[in-house]
Structures are given as C-alpha cells and as structure tokens.
Amino acid sequence: MREISFDTETTGLNPRGGDRLVEIGGVELINHVATGKSYHVYINPQRDMPEEAFRVHGLSAEFLSDKPLFEHVADEFLEFVGDATLVIHNAAFDMGFINMELERAGRRTIPNSQVLDTLDLARRKHPSGPNSLDALCSRYGIDNSKRIKHGALLDAEILAEVYLELIGGRQTALGLITDEEESSSASASFEPGELGTFNARKRPSPLQRLLQESELEAHKAFIEGMGDSAIWSKYNG
C-alpha cells in the first residue's frame, strides 16, 4: 500500500481569490513505513507575498522569483503521486490549492477518493481536541522543535509520524492479537525441559505471495537435483 504524507505552503487562504501555491512537500510511505523517497519543490506564484503568509512560512517573493512555475513541474508532481493515497492534515485546504493549480495547468485533478484527512482521523480519535499538528506532536511525544516556521517537506515528515500514531502507533503492522489474548499468552510459562503446546495465531489476511510459480518450480528442481545430500531432505516430511 503506497501513501504520501503531504503538505503545501501558499500565499494565503483563498485559491479562487488570487492566492497561489508556493511550496509542495511529500514523503512516500509503503505499508505505513517511510521509504526515504520524497518530493519537494518551491514554486514561483507570479505575485507578491502578503506579510501574513510570509510570517507563517518565511518564503519571500524575491526568494521565489527564480523558482519554476507550477505548470513546469505539474507532470513530475503527478508522476510522483501516481495512484497513491495523499495523507494530509486539513486536506480541503491543500487540495483546494493543488487542484486549482492543476486546472490552471490543464492537467487532471486529484479526486477526494485519493485523499485521507488526518484532521478527520484526529477529531474522531480525540473529540475534545486540540488537533492541530503541533498539538498532536505534543500528545504523541513527536519532536517538532525544528518547526520554527511552516515548511512543506518538514511538515510532511512530521505528519507521517503523527499519522502512524493516529492509526495505532508504530507497532500497527504487528497488531494481530487482542489485549486479552496478549495478556493470556504472556502469563503462560514452561519449566526447563517441559513440553507445551503452542497454537499459532492466524493472520487476519494471508501474506501476498512474492514468488512466481515458475520461480517455485525452478527452486524445486534445484533441490531435487541435490539428491539425498541436502541435509534438510532428512527432515522433509
């Protein structure tokens, strides 16, 4: 499962009222694990930078003046996204700007079905709030000390950590048993030399086979070619 923890910075709050995108940051996750692959770009908004927005992210019109236009990076952005789910905090804001820029560039927009809003997740999990990104970092003990100003790539990296906590913590991939089962299992013990019965827990869904049938047949033929000299053949029931 491929997901992208995603964030943007802009010149303001209204994509249909003249505000523009100025920065995109994305971090790739495969099965909820960061791969180290990311996407980051600054964008020339072709307009001034309001003081209120500058105070948020520190990106000046002068700094952005030699950066590419969105239409020049639109294809590489869409290629990076592909069919991955975009994980965004307050997704309506970021997607409003992304899809506005894609429309202006004559490219396909990204549907809501391809977006997961972590703000919605946080509100369901912590209905009393607060649920800002900084508040969630504090709740989960995530270091956001470098977040002096907003930055799309840094915020995407932080959001990836927050997202993992919201869906069950860093051990989410190992959560195959209930608390009751885990407690029962932990209480069982055997004296040295004592035999016990171990009942393996079933996975909620089978693992996907990674080998092709032809590879399995080639391996089987290789083993058979070794004859009785293969030590494991003695234990092959």
N, C-alpha and C positions, 0 to 999 in steps of 0.2 A: 504494500500500500504506500503510494507516494503522496506526500503532503508538502506544502511550502508555507512555513511561518513567514508572514508578510507584513510590511508596513510602508507607509508613504509619508512624505512631507510636502506641504503645499504653501501657496501664497496667502491662503485664507480658508474660509469655511464654505464658500458657495461656488461649486464647479459650474453652475449655469449662470452665474452672475459675474463672470470675468476672472475668477481665481483659477490658478493653474497648478499643475504638478511640478515639483522641483527635485524630488528625490524618491527613488524606489530601492527597497532592500528586501531580499528574500533568502531564506535558509531552507535547504532541502532536508526533508525527513523521510526515511524509508522504514516502515513499520515502527514509527514513533522514535526512531534513532537518527540523530543528526549525522549526515554523511560527510560533512566537511565541504560540500558543494554549496555555493551561494551565488546570488546575483545582486549587483549593486551599481547604480548609475545616478549621476546628477544630471538634471535636465534644465536647459535654458527656457524659462517661461515666457520670454519675449515681452516682459512687462516689468514694472517696478516691484520692489519688495516692501509691503507695508511694515511699519515699525512693530506692530503687534506680532506678526508672523516671524520677523527677524528675532525678536526676543525669545521665541519658542525654540527655533532650530539654529539660529546663528548663520543662516545662509543669505548672503547679500546679493543684490542684483549684479554687482561688479564681479563677485566670485563666479556666478552662474553664467555670465555673459559669453564665455567661450566654450560652454558645455553644449552637447548635442541637443537638437530639438527632439521632442518625443517621437515624431514621425520617422526619425532616422534610427531609433532604437526599438521601435514597435515590434518588428519581426523577431529580433533576438529575444525580446522580452516574452513574446508569445511562445517562442520555441522553448525557452526555459520553463515556462509554466506548463505547457503541454496539457494533459488531461488531469494533472494533479489537483488535489483539493487545496484551496487557499485558506490558511488558518489566519484569521485577522481579528484583532480586538476592536470592536465597534466597526464591523465590516461595512455598514451602509456608507460611512464617511469615505473610506478608502476606495470602495468600489464605485462610488459616485464619480470620483476623480479619474480612476483608471478607465472606466467605460466611456466617460466624456472624452478623454484623450484618444482612446481607440476609435471612437466615432469620427473625431476630427481628422484622424489619420487614415480613415477609410478602411479600418481593419475590423475583424469580428470582435464583438464584445464578449465578456465572460459572464455566463449565466449564474443566477443565485444558487442553482443546484450544485455549483462547483465551489461553493464558499461555506466555510464553517466559522461562525462568530463566537469567539471565546468570551465575549462580554455576555452573551446569552447563557453560555455554559456557567459562567461565574455567578450570574444572577440566580440561576436555578440551584446551584450548589451552596451559595452564600446569600440568601434572600435579604438579609439585613445589611449586607454590604460592609464597607465600601468595596467597589470592584474595579477601581482604576488599575492600570498596570502597575503603578508604584505600590498601591495598597496590596495587591496580590503578591508582589515580590516580598513585601514585609510579612504578610501572612505565612508564606511558604519558606521564608528564610533564604530567598534568592538575592544574591549580591547585585545591586544595581547602582553601586557607588560611582561608576563611570558615566552614569546617565545625568550629567550636569545639564546638558541641553538635549532636546529630542534629536535623534538621528535614525534614519530608516533602517540601516543594517543592524546597528546595535539594538534597537528596539525589537527587530525581528528575532535576533538571537535570544534576547531576554524573554520574549513571548514564547519561544519554543520551550523554554524551561517551565514557564507558567502553565502552558498547555498540558505538558506531561503531568504536572501536579493536578490539574483540573480533571483529567481523565483517570486518575488513580495513582499517581506517583510514578517514580522511576522503576518500580517493580511491576508495572501494569502488565507486561508481557508474561509475568510469572504467576499472575493471579488466577490460578486454575482451581483453587480449593476454597471452601468457606472457612470462616474463622473457627467454627465448631470443629470442622474436620482437622484443621491445623492444630488446634488445641489437643484433640484426641490423639493425633499422631505424635505430638511432642511428648505426651505423657507415657507412651509405650516405651519399654526398655527391656533389654535382654541381658542376662548374666553371661560372662565369658563362656563360650562353648555351648550355650543354649541355642537351640534352633527355634526360629519363629516363622510365622507366615507373613509375607509381605504382599499386600494387594495393591498393585499399581493403579493409580487413579487414571481414569480415562480423560483424554483431552476433550475439550468442548467441540473441537473440529479436528479432523486429521491433518497432519502436515502435508503440504503440497510436495509431490514427488519432483525432484530436481533432475533425475537421470532419465534419458530417453530409453525406450525399450531396446534399441539397437546397442546402446552402451551396456545395459544389463546383460544382454546376450553375449557381447564380446568379453565381458568380465567372467561370465560363467564358463565360456570356452577356455579362457586363460587358466582358470583354476583347475578345470578338468585336465588340462594339458600337463599340470604339475604332478598328476598321479597321486600315489599314496605318500609321497614325500612331504606334502603340505601338512604341517602339524595340526592345523585346525580340522583336517579331514577326520581325525580321530574322535573329535567331539561333535561332529556334524550328525545330528540325529536324523 
